[in-house]
Amino acid sequence: MKFRIGFGYDAHRLEAGRPLWLGGVRIDAEKGAIGHSDADVLIHAICDAILGAAGLEDIGHYFPDTDPQYKGIDSKKLLQQTMMLLKNENYMISNIDSTIILQKPKIATYTGEMKQILAPILGIDKKEIGIKATTTEKLGFTGHGEGISAYSVVLIHST
């Protein structure tokens, strides 16, 4: 069995009055992320980690922000398409670990629901998904409430 690891990162600007989507869950927040799609930084970081582990191009190659078909798209659909690309390479996911960087709101109460939504799409048990959040202690664009970012690491293995 062959194992590979991938790393993903995403960041989006925050703006008042916009919805905030993380891991396929709408988060109760004053500000939401701005992007061509629904701007779900967690799912975007996971997609990039999966694509990188499989030795494929990045998320922007497969889902460019210049393509109108992706305008406002639910990022869960991007993740489903990413999983098809992974399966075409004869790999499947072993586990994922992710960290969301956001000053507020606190998201610990949402992580269980995120795992419940992501697990069937990823084809793994929710116990194989790590989702954590941290602040930057009011430093940088995330600490000033100007943006949100996420990191993700994925381990894949051959089928």
C-alpha positions as CSV (number, residue, x, y, z in Angstrom):
1,M,0.0,0.0,0.0
2,K,1.3,3.4,-1.0
3,F,0.8,6.4,1.3
4,R,1.1,10.1,0.4
5,I,0.5,13.3,2.4
6,G,-0.9,16.6,1.2
7,F,-1.1,20.1,2.7
8,G,-3.7,22.8,1.9
9,Y,-4.2,26.4,2.9
10,D,-6.9,29.0,2.1
11,A,-7.8,32.5,3.2
12,H,-10.7,34.8,2.5
13,R,-11.6,38.4,3.5
14,L,-14.5,38.9,5.9
15,E,-17.3,41.4,5.5
16,A,-20.3,42.3,7.6
17,G,-23.7,40.9,6.5
18,R,-22.2,38.0,4.5
19,P,-22.9,34.3,5.5
20,L,-20.0,32.4,7.0
21,W,-19.7,28.8,5.8
22,L,-17.2,26.4,7.4
23,G,-17.1,22.7,6.7
24,G,-20.5,22.9,5.0
25,V,-22.1,24.5,8.1
26,R,-23.5,28.0,8.2
27,I,-22.0,29.7,11.3
28,D,-23.8,32.3,13.3
29,A,-21.4,35.3,12.8
30,E,-21.5,39.0,12.3
31,K,-19.1,38.7,9.3
32,G,-18.9,36.2,6.5
33,A,-16.3,35.3,3.9
34,I,-16.1,36.8,0.5
35,G,-15.3,34.6,-2.5
36,H,-16.3,33.4,-5.9
37,S,-17.9,30.3,-4.4
38,D,-19.5,30.2,-0.9
39,A,-15.9,30.9,0.4
40,D,-15.8,27.9,2.8
41,V,-12.1,28.1,3.7
42,L,-12.1,24.8,5.5
43,I,-13.4,22.8,2.5
44,H,-11.1,24.7,0.2
45,A,-8.0,23.9,2.3
46,I,-9.1,20.2,2.4
47,C,-9.6,20.2,-1.4
48,D,-6.1,21.6,-1.9
49,A,-4.6,19.1,0.6
50,I,-6.3,16.2,-1.3
51,L,-5.2,17.4,-4.7
52,G,-1.6,18.0,-3.5
53,A,-1.4,14.5,-1.9
54,A,-2.5,13.0,-5.2
55,G,0.1,15.0,-7.2
56,L,-2.7,16.9,-9.0
57,E,-3.0,20.6,-9.8
58,D,-4.4,23.0,-7.2
59,I,-8.1,23.9,-6.5
60,G,-7.9,27.0,-8.8
61,H,-6.9,24.8,-11.7
62,Y,-10.0,22.6,-11.4
63,F,-12.5,25.3,-10.2
64,P,-11.2,28.7,-11.5
65,D,-12.8,31.8,-10.1
66,T,-13.1,33.1,-13.7
67,D,-15.6,30.3,-14.5
68,P,-19.2,31.4,-14.0
69,Q,-20.4,27.9,-13.2
70,Y,-18.6,28.1,-9.9
71,K,-20.1,31.5,-8.9
72,G,-21.7,31.0,-5.5
73,I,-21.3,27.2,-5.6
74,D,-21.7,25.2,-2.5
75,S,-18.1,24.1,-1.6
76,K,-19.4,20.6,-0.7
77,K,-19.9,20.1,-4.5
78,L,-16.2,21.1,-5.1
79,L,-15.2,18.6,-2.5
80,Q,-17.3,15.9,-4.1
81,Q,-15.6,16.6,-7.5
82,T,-12.2,16.6,-5.8
83,M,-13.0,13.2,-4.3
84,M,-13.8,11.9,-7.9
85,L,-10.4,13.1,-9.0
86,L,-8.7,11.3,-6.1
87,K,-10.6,8.1,-6.9
88,N,-9.5,8.4,-10.5
89,E,-5.9,8.3,-9.2
90,N,-6.7,5.1,-7.2
91,Y,-6.3,6.7,-3.8
92,M,-8.6,7.1,-0.8
93,I,-8.3,9.1,2.3
94,S,-6.8,7.7,5.6
95,N,-7.4,10.8,7.7
96,I,-7.5,14.6,7.7
97,D,-6.5,17.2,10.3
98,S,-7.4,20.8,9.9
99,T,-7.1,24.1,11.7
100,I,-9.3,27.2,11.2
101,I,-7.8,30.6,12.2
102,L,-10.5,33.0,13.2
103,Q,-10.7,35.6,16.0
104,K,-14.4,35.3,16.4
105,P,-16.9,33.6,16.7
106,K,-15.9,30.5,18.6
107,I,-16.6,27.5,16.5
108,A,-16.1,24.5,18.8
109,T,-19.8,23.9,19.0
110,Y,-20.0,23.5,15.2
111,T,-17.1,21.0,14.7
112,G,-19.2,17.9,15.3
113,E,-21.7,19.0,12.7
114,M,-18.9,19.7,10.2
115,K,-17.5,16.2,10.7
116,Q,-21.0,14.7,10.2
117,I,-21.4,16.6,6.9
118,L,-17.8,16.0,5.6
119,A,-17.4,12.3,6.6
120,P,-19.7,10.8,3.9
121,I,-18.3,13.1,1.2
122,L,-14.7,12.1,2.1
123,G,-15.6,8.4,2.4
124,I,-14.2,8.1,6.0
125,D,-15.5,7.9,9.5
126,K,-15.9,11.2,11.3
127,K,-13.4,9.9,13.9
128,E,-10.8,10.2,11.1
129,I,-11.4,14.0,10.7
130,G,-9.7,16.5,13.0
131,I,-11.1,20.1,13.0
132,K,-9.7,22.6,15.4
133,A,-9.8,26.4,15.6
134,T,-7.5,29.0,17.1
135,T,-7.1,32.7,17.2
136,T,-4.0,34.8,16.5
137,E,-4.4,36.7,19.7
138,K,-5.6,39.8,17.7
139,L,-2.5,39.8,15.5
140,G,-2.6,40.0,11.7
141,F,-5.6,40.0,9.3
142,T,-7.4,37.2,11.1
143,G,-6.8,38.8,14.5
144,H,-8.1,42.1,13.4
145,G,-11.3,40.4,12.1
146,E,-10.4,41.3,8.5
147,G,-10.2,37.6,7.3
148,I,-10.3,33.9,8.0
149,S,-7.9,31.2,7.0
150,A,-7.6,27.4,7.3
151,Y,-4.8,24.8,7.1
152,S,-5.4,21.1,6.3
153,V,-3.2,18.0,6.1
154,V,-4.4,14.8,4.6
155,L,-3.0,11.3,4.4
156,I,-4.1,9.2,1.5
157,H,-3.4,5.6,0.6
158,S,-3.6,3.6,-2.6
159,T,-6.7,1.4,-3.2
